Each structure stands twice: as C-alpha cells, then as structure tokens.
Amino acid sequence: MFRGVATFNLDAKGRMAVPAKFRKHLDVCCEGRLVITIDHSDHCLQLYPLPEWEVVEEKLSALPSLNPQVRRLKRMLLGYATECEMDGNGRILLPAKLREFAGLDKNMVMIGQGNKFELWNEQTWNELMDECLEEDFGEILPAELESLSI
C-alpha cells in the first residue's frame, strides 16, 4: 500500500526521483517497472506498479468498445500509458507529453493512493487541497461513504 505525500523537484531532463520511502517497496513489488498515464478527470498523472496496471488494463480491455464513453476512456488511459523503469538512482523519466498534460515543470507532489500514485504540479495540488478544506463534506458526501468510519 502506498500512502503519504512527498514533494520534490523534476530535474532538467524531466526525471523525478522516487522518494526513498517508496523505492524499496517498488523494487520488491515490480522490480522498479512502472506504468504512467494521464488521469481521466484531473490534470495529474497516475503512476502504477506494472502488476497493478495490468489489472487495470485487463478491466479496461473487457469493457464494451461500442460505448462512446468507454472508447474515450480507453483512448485516454491506454493511449497515454507508458512503461517506465526506475534507474539505479531511483529516478523515472516522465515523458514530455505527460508532463505537459499535468503541468509538471519543476515542483511536484507524489501522493500515495493505495495501489498507485498520483503526480501533481505542486501549486495545483495545494490549490485543490485548499478548496477541499473549504468544502463542507457533510453536504456532498456520496451515499456509499456515509457509513464509513474513519
């Protein structure tokens, strides 16, 4: 399980250094082999260990291609999916097109989401968190979350 938030900088070549607290687990669970793609609803990137991505890919591939929304989702997630591998220093090269999509230039944030990570522009992430903290979750909480005790 990946959890927590880490902030760091991209280098001039568009590489991100995976925070040390995640490197060991990624070495064990997927030998540093990852898949990165765009998010379907936010301007951020999704970073999956390869085995986790294969599960997602299988589920997407099983969806009916005659549905226009399914085709659109597949084009986005599968079309932008790029395999990458951590180098010996724990760095990953983020493709330019994906960095552009998420507005990643220098300062970025990596957020653990259980089986994957989200990669955000740091300013965009901070603005989103400020908005979330201002909302009254009691008014917008979906029914499936009302019984969640945290």
N, C-alpha and C positions, 0 to 999 in steps of 0.2 A: 504494500500500500504506500502510495506517495502522498505525503501531506506536508503542509507548510508553504511559506512564501520566501523566496530568495530574490534579492536584487543584485544585478551585476551589469557589466558593460559588454557590448559587442566589440570585437577588435576591428581594425581597419579592413580586414578581409571578409568580414561578415560571419566570423566564428563566435560561438558562445561557449564559455567554459561551464560545463555542468557542475553545479555545486558539489563539493566533496561528499556531503551527506547523502547524495543520490547516486554517486558514481559506483560505489561498491555494489549496491543493490542492482543497478543496471548491468554491471559486469556479470553478476550471478544469474539474473533472470533472462538476459537476452544477449550476453556476450558483447554488450555495447551496440547492438544492432537495433536501430530505431526507425520509425516512420513518422514523418512530419507532414501535416496537411493543414488546410485552412479550416476555420470554424464555420459552421453553416449559418450562424446567426450573429456573431460578433466579429469585429476586426481584430482577431487574435489567431494564434496558431495552436494546433493540437499536436502534442508530441507523445507517441505511443511506443512502448517496447514492442519489438516486432511480433512476438506471440500474441499480445493483446490486440494489435492492429489486425492480425489475421482473423481473429474472431469477428471484429467489426466488419472487415471486408467480406467475410462469408455471409454475414447477415444482410449487408447491403446488396450483395450479388443475388441473394434469394428473393429480393423484393421484385414486384411486377414492373417490368420496363415499359409497359404500355401507359402507365400512370405518369402524366407530365411532371408532377411534383417529385415523384421518385426519380425520374430521369434527371431532373435538375439537381437533386441532392447527390446522386451518383456522380454527375459531371463535376460537381464542386469537390466532394470529398475524395473520390477515387482519382479524378483527373489531376488534382494538385498533389496527391500523395507521392512523397519522395522518400526513398530509403536513404538513410544516412548511418554513419558509424562513428562512434567516438574514437578519436585518435589516442595516441599514447599519453597525451596530456589531458584527456577528458574533455576535449573540445569537439564541437559539432559545427560543420559548415552549414549555415542556413541559406538556402537558395535565394537569389536576389528577388525573384518574383514573389516569393512568400514573405520575405522581409518587407517588401513594398506593400503587400496586402495588409499586413499588420502594423505598418508604420514603425517598424523596428529600425532605429538608426544607431543609437548609442546606448542609452539607459533602458534596461528592460527588466521584466519581472517574470519569474517562473513560479507557477502555482501548482502544487500537488493536488490532483483530483482523484485520488484513489488508484485507479489503474492507468492513469495518464497524467500529462502535464498540460497546462495552458501557458503560452508565452505571450506576454503583453508588452506594449510600449509602456514604460513606467508612468508617464504622465496620464495616459489614457486609463490605466488601471487605477491610479489614485483618484481621478475624477469619478470613475464608476463606483469606487468604494465610498466616496463622499456622498454620491447620490443614494446609494443603498442605505447608508446610515441615516439619511434624512427621511426615508420612507417608513411608513407605519406597516410593518409586516402583518399585523393582525387583520388589516383590511384587504390585503392582496394575497393572502396565503391560500394556495390551492387545497382542495378538499383532501387530497391524498397525503398532505403534510400536516393536517390539523391534529392528528393523533400522535405525531412524532414528539417524543420527549427527549429533549437534549439539555 
